[in-house]
Amino acid sequence: MGCAWPRYTVITGPGQKDIAAALQLAVSTTENALRTLRYHGVIEARYRQFVVRDVDGLRHFAGV
């Protein structure tokens, strides 16, 4: 049996307030965007850490 490597990216450091400030957005706007991404299984949010579970899904939401 082969070993399947997890296909996810972990982003450590910034919190929601940090992201909002960097993008010059309201914290509520950032919270809503992250909530949508979590709902669709694109990311998992932890304390000061975001796990991107679906890079293609993230690209879809980004419009790339």
Distance bins in CASP14 RR format, pairs under 12 A and 6 or more apart:
PFRMAT RR
TARGET T0000
AUTHOR 0000-0000-0000
RMODE 2
METHOD distances of the structure
MODEL  1
6 44 0 0 0 0 0 1 0 0 0 0 0
6 51 0 0 0 0 1 0 0 0 0 0 0
6 52 0 0 0 0 0 1 0 0 0 0 0
6 53 0 0 0 0 1 0 0 0 0 0 0
7 51 0 0 0 0 0 1 0 0 0 0 0
7 52 0 0 0 0 1 0 0 0 0 0 0
7 53 0 0 0 0 1 0 0 0 0 0 0
7 54 0 0 0 0 1 0 0 0 0 0 0
7 55 1 0 0 1 0 0 0 0 0 0 0
7 56 0 0 0 0 0 1 0 0 0 0 0
8 41 0 0 0 0 0 1 0 0 0 0 0
8 42 0 0 0 0 0 1 0 0 0 0 0
8 43 0 0 0 0 1 0 0 0 0 0 0
8 44 0 0 0 0 1 0 0 0 0 0 0
8 49 0 0 0 0 0 1 0 0 0 0 0
8 50 0 0 0 0 0 1 0 0 0 0 0
8 51 1 0 1 0 0 0 0 0 0 0 0
8 52 1 0 1 0 0 0 0 0 0 0 0
8 53 1 0 1 0 0 0 0 0 0 0 0
8 54 0 0 0 0 1 0 0 0 0 0 0
8 55 0 0 0 0 1 0 0 0 0 0 0
8 58 0 0 0 0 0 1 0 0 0 0 0
9 42 0 0 0 0 0 1 0 0 0 0 0
9 43 0 0 0 0 1 0 0 0 0 0 0
9 44 0 0 0 0 0 1 0 0 0 0 0
9 49 0 0 0 0 0 1 0 0 0 0 0
9 50 0 0 0 0 1 0 0 0 0 0 0
9 51 1 0 0 1 0 0 0 0 0 0 0
9 52 1 0 1 0 0 0 0 0 0 0 0
9 53 0 0 0 0 1 0 0 0 0 0 0
9 54 0 0 0 0 0 1 0 0 0 0 0
9 55 1 0 0 1 0 0 0 0 0 0 0
9 56 0 0 0 0 0 1 0 0 0 0 0
9 58 0 0 0 0 1 0 0 0 0 0 0
10 43 0 0 0 0 0 1 0 0 0 0 0
10 44 0 0 0 0 1 0 0 0 0 0 0
10 45 0 0 0 0 0 1 0 0 0 0 0
10 46 0 0 0 0 1 0 0 0 0 0 0
10 48 0 0 0 0 0 1 0 0 0 0 0
10 49 1 0 0 1 0 0 0 0 0 0 0
10 50 1 0 0 1 0 0 0 0 0 0 0
10 51 1 0 1 0 0 0 0 0 0 0 0
10 52 1 0 0 1 0 0 0 0 0 0 0
10 53 0 0 0 0 0 1 0 0 0 0 0
11 18 0 0 0 0 0 1 0 0 0 0 0
11 19 0 0 0 0 1 0 0 0 0 0 0
11 34 0 0 0 0 0 1 0 0 0 0 0
11 43 0 0 0 0 1 0 0 0 0 0 0
11 44 0 0 0 0 0 1 0 0 0 0 0
11 45 0 0 0 0 0 1 0 0 0 0 0
11 46 0 0 0 0 0 1 0 0 0 0 0
11 48 0 0 0 0 1 0 0 0 0 0 0
11 49 1 0 0 1 0 0 0 0 0 0 0
11 50 1 0 1 0 0 0 0 0 0 0 0
11 51 1 0 0 1 0 0 0 0 0 0 0
11 52 1 0 0 1 0 0 0 0 0 0 0
11 53 0 0 0 0 0 1 0 0 0 0 0
11 55 0 0 0 0 0 1 0 0 0 0 0
11 58 0 0 0 0 0 1 0 0 0 0 0
12 18 0 0 0 0 0 1 0 0 0 0 0
12 46 0 0 0 0 1 0 0 0 0 0 0
12 47 0 0 0 0 1 0 0 0 0 0 0
12 48 1 0 0 1 0 0 0 0 0 0 0
12 49 1 0 1 0 0 0 0 0 0 0 0
12 50 0 0 0 0 1 0 0 0 0 0 0
12 51 0 0 0 0 1 0 0 0 0 0 0
12 52 0 0 0 0 0 1 0 0 0 0 0
13 19 0 0 0 0 1 0 0 0 0 0 0
13 22 0 0 0 0 0 1 0 0 0 0 0
13 46 0 0 0 0 0 1 0 0 0 0 0
13 47 0 0 0 0 1 0 0 0 0 0 0
13 48 1 0 1 0 0 0 0 0 0 0 0
13 49 1 0 0 1 0 0 0 0 0 0 0
13 50 0 0 0 0 1 0 0 0 0 0 0
14 20 0 0 0 0 1 0 0 0 0 0 0
14 21 0 0 0 0 1 0 0 0 0 0 0
14 22 1 0 0 1 0 0 0 0 0 0 0
14 23 0 0 0 0 0 1 0 0 0 0 0
14 30 0 0 0 0 0 1 0 0 0 0 0
14 34 0 0 0 0 0 1 0 0 0 0 0
14 45 0 0 0 0 0 1 0 0 0 0 0
14 47 0 0 0 0 0 1 0 0 0 0 0
14 48 1 0 0 1 0 0 0 0 0 0 0
14 49 0 0 0 0 1 0 0 0 0 0 0
14 50 0 0 0 0 1 0 0 0 0 0 0
15 21 0 0 0 0 1 0 0 0 0 0 0
15 22 0 0 0 0 1 0 0 0 0 0 0
15 23 0 0 0 0 0 1 0 0 0 0 0
15 27 0 0 0 0 1 0 0 0 0 0 0
15 30 0 0 0 0 1 0 0 0 0 0 0
15 31 0 0 0 0 0 1 0 0 0 0 0
15 34 0 0 0 0 1 0 0 0 0 0 0
15 45 0 0 0 0 1 0 0 0 0 0 0
15 46 0 0 0 0 0 1 0 0 0 0 0
15 47 0 0 0 0 1 0 0 0 0 0 0
15 48 1 0 1 0 0 0 0 0 0 0 0
15 49 0 0 0 0 1 0 0 0 0 0 0
15 50 0 0 0 0 1 0 0 0 0 0 0
16 22 0 0 0 0 0 1 0 0 0 0 0
16 23 0 0 0 0 0 1 0 0 0 0 0
16 25 0 0 0 0 0 1 0 0 0 0 0
16 26 0 0 0 0 0 1 0 0 0 0 0
16 27 1 0 0 1 0 0 0 0 0 0 0
16 28 0 0 0 0 1 0 0 0 0 0 0
16 29 0 0 0 0 0 1 0 0 0 0 0
16 30 1 0 1 0 0 0 0 0 0 0 0
16 31 1 0 1 0 0 0 0 0 0 0 0
16 32 0 0 0 0 0 1 0 0 0 0 0
16 33 0 0 0 0 1 0 0 0 0 0 0
16 34 1 0 0 1 0 0 0 0 0 0 0
16 35 0 0 0 0 0 1 0 0 0 0 0
16 37 0 0 0 0 0 1 0 0 0 0 0
16 38 0 0 0 0 0 1 0 0 0 0 0
16 43 0 0 0 0 0 1 0 0 0 0 0
16 45 0 0 0 0 1 0 0 0 0 0 0
16 46 0 0 0 0 0 1 0 0 0 0 0
16 47 0 0 0 0 0 1 0 0 0 0 0
16 48 0 0 0 0 1 0 0 0 0 0 0
16 49 0 0 0 0 0 1 0 0 0 0 0
16 50 0 0 0 0 1 0 0 0 0 0 0
17 23 0 0 0 0 0 1 0 0 0 0 0
17 25 0 0 0 0 0 1 0 0 0 0 0
17 26 0 0 0 0 0 1 0 0 0 0 0
17 27 1 0 1 0 0 0 0 0 0 0 0
17 28 0 0 0 0 0 1 0 0 0 0 0
17 29 0 0 0 0 0 1 0 0 0 0 0
17 30 1 0 0 1 0 0 0 0 0 0 0
17 31 0 0 0 0 1 0 0 0 0 0 0
17 34 0 0 0 0 0 1 0 0 0 0 0
17 48 0 0 0 0 0 1 0 0 0 0 0
18 25 0 0 0 0 0 1 0 0 0 0 0
18 27 0 0 0 0 0 1 0 0 0 0 0
18 30 0 0 0 0 1 0 0 0 0 0 0
18 48 0 0 0 0 1 0 0 0 0 0 0
18 50 0 0 0 0 0 1 0 0 0 0 0
19 25 1 0 0 1 0 0 0 0 0 0 0
19 26 0 0 0 0 0 1 0 0 0 0 0
19 27 0 0 0 0 1 0 0 0 0 0 0
19 29 0 0 0 0 0 1 0 0 0 0 0
19 30 1 0 1 0 0 0 0 0 0 0 0
19 31 0 0 0 0 1 0 0 0 0 0 0
19 33 0 0 0 0 1 0 0 0 0 0 0
19 34 0 0 0 0 1 0 0 0 0 0 0
19 37 0 0 0 0 0 1 0 0 0 0 0
19 43 0 0 0 0 0 1 0 0 0 0 0
19 45 0 0 0 0 0 1 0 0 0 0 0
19 48 0 0 0 0 0 1 0 0 0 0 0
19 50 0 0 0 0 1 0 0 0 0 0 0
20 26 1 0 0 1 0 0 0 0 0 0 0
20 27 1 0 1 0 0 0 0 0 0 0 0
20 28 0 0 0 0 1 0 0 0 0 0 0
20 29 1 0 0 1 0 0 0 0 0 0 0
20 30 1 0 1 0 0 0 0 0 0 0 0
20 31 0 0 0 0 1 0 0 0 0 0 0
20 32 0 0 0 0 0 1 0 0 0 0 0
20 33 0 0 0 0 1 0 0 0 0 0 0
20 34 0 0 0 0 0 1 0 0 0 0 0
21 27 0 0 0 0 1 0 0 0 0 0 0
21 29 0 0 0 0 0 1 0 0 0 0 0
21 30 0 0 0 0 1 0 0 0 0 0 0
22 30 0 0 0 0 1 0 0 0 0 0 0
23 29 0 0 0 0 1 0 0 0 0 0 0
23 30 1 0 0 1 0 0 0 0 0 0 0
23 33 0 0 0 0 1 0 0 0 0 0 0
23 34 0 0 0 0 0 1 0 0 0 0 0
24 30 0 0 0 0 0 1 0 0 0 0 0
25 31 0 0 0 0 1 0 0 0 0 0 0
25 32 0 0 0 0 1 0 0 0 0 0 0
25 33 0 0 0 0 1 0 0 0 0 0 0
25 34 0 0 0 0 0 1 0 0 0 0 0
26 32 0 0 0 0 1 0 0 0 0 0 0
26 33 0 0 0 0 0 1 0 0 0 0 0
27 33 0 0 0 0 0 1 0 0 0 0 0
27 34 0 0 0 0 0 1 0 0 0 0 0
28 34 0 0 0 0 0 1 0 0 0 0 0
28 35 0 0 0 0 0 1 0 0 0 0 0
29 35 0 0 0 0 0 1 0 0 0 0 0
29 36 0 0 0 0 0 1 0 0 0 0 0
30 36 0 0 0 0 0 1 0 0 0 0 0
30 37 0 0 0 0 0 1 0 0 0 0 0
30 45 0 0 0 0 0 1 0 0 0 0 0
30 50 0 0 0 0 0 1 0 0 0 0 0
31 37 0 0 0 0 0 1 0 0 0 0 0
31 38 0 0 0 0 0 1 0 0 0 0 0
31 45 0 0 0 0 1 0 0 0 0 0 0
32 38 0 0 0 0 0 1 0 0 0 0 0
32 39 0 0 0 0 0 1 0 0 0 0 0
33 39 0 0 0 0 0 1 0 0 0 0 0
33 40 0 0 0 0 0 1 0 0 0 0 0
33 42 0 0 0 0 0 1 0 0 0 0 0
33 43 0 0 0 0 1 0 0 0 0 0 0
33 45 0 0 0 0 0 1 0 0 0 0 0
33 50 0 0 0 0 0 1 0 0 0 0 0
33 58 0 0 0 0 0 1 0 0 0 0 0
33 61 0 0 0 0 1 0 0 0 0 0 0
33 62 0 0 0 0 0 1 0 0 0 0 0
34 40 0 0 0 0 0 1 0 0 0 0 0
34 41 0 0 0 0 0 1 0 0 0 0 0
34 42 0 0 0 0 1 0 0 0 0 0 0
34 43 1 0 0 1 0 0 0 0 0 0 0
34 44 0 0 0 0 0 1 0 0 0 0 0
34 45 1 0 1 0 0 0 0 0 0 0 0
34 46 0 0 0 0 0 1 0 0 0 0 0
34 50 1 0 0 1 0 0 0 0 0 0 0
34 51 0 0 0 0 0 1 0 0 0 0 0
34 52 0 0 0 0 0 1 0 0 0 0 0
34 58 0 0 0 0 0 1 0 0 0 0 0
34 61 0 0 0 0 0 1 0 0 0 0 0
35 41 0 0 0 0 0 1 0 0 0 0 0
35 42 0 0 0 0 0 1 0 0 0 0 0
35 43 0 0 0 0 0 1 0 0 0 0 0
35 45 0 0 0 0 1 0 0 0 0 0 0
36 42 0 0 0 0 1 0 0 0 0 0 0
36 43 0 0 0 0 1 0 0 0 0 0 0
36 45 0 0 0 0 0 1 0 0 0 0 0
36 57 0 0 0 0 0 1 0 0 0 0 0
36 58 0 0 0 0 0 1 0 0 0 0 0
36 60 0 0 0 0 0 1 0 0 0 0 0
36 61 1 0 0 1 0 0 0 0 0 0 0
37 43 1 0 1 0 0 0 0 0 0 0 0
37 44 0 0 0 0 1 0 0 0 0 0 0
37 45 0 0 0 0 1 0 0 0 0 0 0
37 50 0 0 0 0 1 0 0 0 0 0 0
37 51 0 0 0 0 0 1 0 0 0 0 0
37 52 0 0 0 0 1 0 0 0 0 0 0
37 53 0 0 0 0 1 0 0 0 0 0 0
37 54 0 0 0 0 1 0 0 0 0 0 0
37 55 0 0 0 0 0 1 0 0 0 0 0
37 57 0 0 0 0 1 0 0 0 0 0 0
37 58 1 0 0 1 0 0 0 0 0 0 0
37 59 0 0 0 0 0 1 0 0 0 0 0
37 60 0 0 0 0 0 1 0 0 0 0 0
37 61 1 0 0 1 0 0 0 0 0 0 0
37 62 0 0 0 0 0 1 0 0 0 0 0
38 44 1 0 0 1 0 0 0 0 0 0 0
38 45 1 0 1 0 0 0 0 0 0 0 0
38 46 0 0 0 0 0 1 0 0 0 0 0
38 50 0 0 0 0 1 0 0 0 0 0 0
38 51 0 0 0 0 0 1 0 0 0 0 0
38 52 0 0 0 0 0 1 0 0 0 0 0
38 53 0 0 0 0 1 0 0 0 0 0 0
38 54 0 0 0 0 0 1 0 0 0 0 0
38 58 0 0 0 0 0 1 0 0 0 0 0
38 61 0 0 0 0 0 1 0 0 0 0 0
39 45 0 0 0 0 0 1 0 0 0 0 0
39 61 0 0 0 0 0 1 0 0 0 0 0
40 53 0 0 0 0 1 0 0 0 0 0 0
40 54 1 0 0 1 0 0 0 0 0 0 0
40 56 0 0 0 0 0 1 0 0 0 0 0
40 57 1 0 0 1 0 0 0 0 0 0 0
40 58 0 0 0 0 1 0 0 0 0 0 0
40 60 0 0 0 0 1 0 0 0 0 0 0
40 61 1 0 0 1 0 0 0 0 0 0 0
41 50 0 0 0 0 0 1 0 0 0 0 0
41 51 0 0 0 0 0 1 0 0 0 0 0
41 52 0 0 0 0 1 0 0 0 0 0 0
41 53 1 0 1 0 0 0 0 0 0 0 0
41 54 1 0 0 1 0 0 0 0 0 0 0
41 55 0 0 0 0 0 1 0 0 0 0 0
41 56 0 0 0 0 0 1 0 0 0 0 0
41 57 0 0 0 0 1 0 0 0 0 0 0
41 58 0 0 0 0 1 0 0 0 0 0 0
41 60 0 0 0 0 0 1 0 0 0 0 0
41 61 0 0 0 0 0 1 0 0 0 0 0
42 50 0 0 0 0 1 0 0 0 0 0 0
42 51 0 0 0 0 1 0 0 0 0 0 0
42 52 1 0 0 1 0 0 0 0 0 0 0
42 53 1 0 0 1 0 0 0 0 0 0 0
42 54 1 0 1 0 0 0 0 0 0 0 0
42 55 0 0 0 0 1 0 0 0 0 0 0
42 56 0 0 0 0 1 0 0 0 0 0 0
42 57 1 0 1 0 0 0 0 0 0 0 0
42 58 1 0 1 0 0 0 0 0 0 0 0
42 59 0 0 0 0 1 0 0 0 0 0 0
42 60 0 0 0 0 1 0 0 0 0 0 0
42 61 1 0 0 1 0 0 0 0 0 0 0
42 62 0 0 0 0 0 1 0 0 0 0 0
43 49 0 0 0 0 0 1 0 0 0 0 0
43 50 1 0 1 0 0 0 0 0 0 0 0
43 51 1 0 0 1 0 0 0 0 0 0 0
43 52 1 0 1 0 0 0 0 0 0 0 0
43 53 1 0 0 1 0 0 0 0 0 0 0
43 54 1 0 0 1 0 0 0 0 0 0 0
43 55 0 0 0 0 0 1 0 0 0 0 0
43 57 0 0 0 0 1 0 0 0 0 0 0
43 58 1 0 0 1 0 0 0 0 0 0 0
43 61 0 0 0 0 1 0 0 0 0 0 0
44 50 1 0 0 1 0 0 0 0 0 0 0
44 51 1 0 1 0 0 0 0 0 0 0 0
44 52 0 0 0 0 1 0 0 0 0 0 0
44 53 1 0 0 1 0 0 0 0 0 0 0
44 54 0 0 0 0 0 1 0 0 0 0 0
45 51 1 0 0 1 0 0 0 0 0 0 0
45 52 0 0 0 0 0 1 0 0 0 0 0
45 53 0 0 0 0 0 1 0 0 0 0 0
46 52 0 0 0 0 0 1 0 0 0 0 0
50 58 0 0 0 0 0 1 0 0 0 0 0
51 58 0 0 0 0 0 1 0 0 0 0 0
52 58 1 0 1 0 0 0 0 0 0 0 0
52 59 0 0 0 0 0 1 0 0 0 0 0
52 61 0 0 0 0 0 1 0 0 0 0 0
52 62 0 0 0 0 0 1 0 0 0 0 0
54 60 0 0 0 0 1 0 0 0 0 0 0
54 61 0 0 0 0 1 0 0 0 0 0 0
55 61 0 0 0 0 0 1 0 0 0 0 0
55 62 0 0 0 0 0 1 0 0 0 0 0
55 64 0 0 0 0 0 1 0 0 0 0 0
56 62 0 0 0 0 0 1 0 0 0 0 0
56 63 0 0 0 0 0 1 0 0 0 0 0
56 64 0 0 0 0 1 0 0 0 0 0 0
57 63 0 0 0 0 1 0 0 0 0 0 0
57 64 0 0 0 0 1 0 0 0 0 0 0
58 64 0 0 0 0 1 0 0 0 0 0 0
END
